[in-house]
Amino acid sequence: MKLMVFVLNDEELLERVLEAYTEVGIPGGTILDSEGMGRFLTYEIPLFAGFQRFMKGNKPYNKTIFSVIRDESLIPKLRELLNEVVGDLEEPGTGILFTVPVDWTVGLAEEEK
């Protein structure tokens, strides 16, 4: 079992990203509004205002999606679909996808059999 975290840089793509999740069989997750550290430092702390030229083209806010994945074989399928929706995740400015092991949960809804 894995906790999958996806930081979506272009929040306008959220609906299409969630469609990709359901298409591969991931039934749920938690979506948070988020902001990158670079953006925060650049625009909220005057000392770092000179970094604004490096931030050109970056979206100011992100969406972060957390999902506990029981069937780990779904992760490569989702990555492939996310690449189609947001662009190549290897490229800057598209998003960040990673997993961490989950050794115990309680409160997860059971999938329909």
Protein Blocks (a to p, Z undefined) as FASTA:
>chain_A
ZZdddddfblmlmmmmmmmmmmnopabdcddddddfklmmmmmmmklmmmmmmmgoiafb
dcddddddfblmlmmmmmmmmmmmnopfkbghkbccdddddfbdehiacddZZ
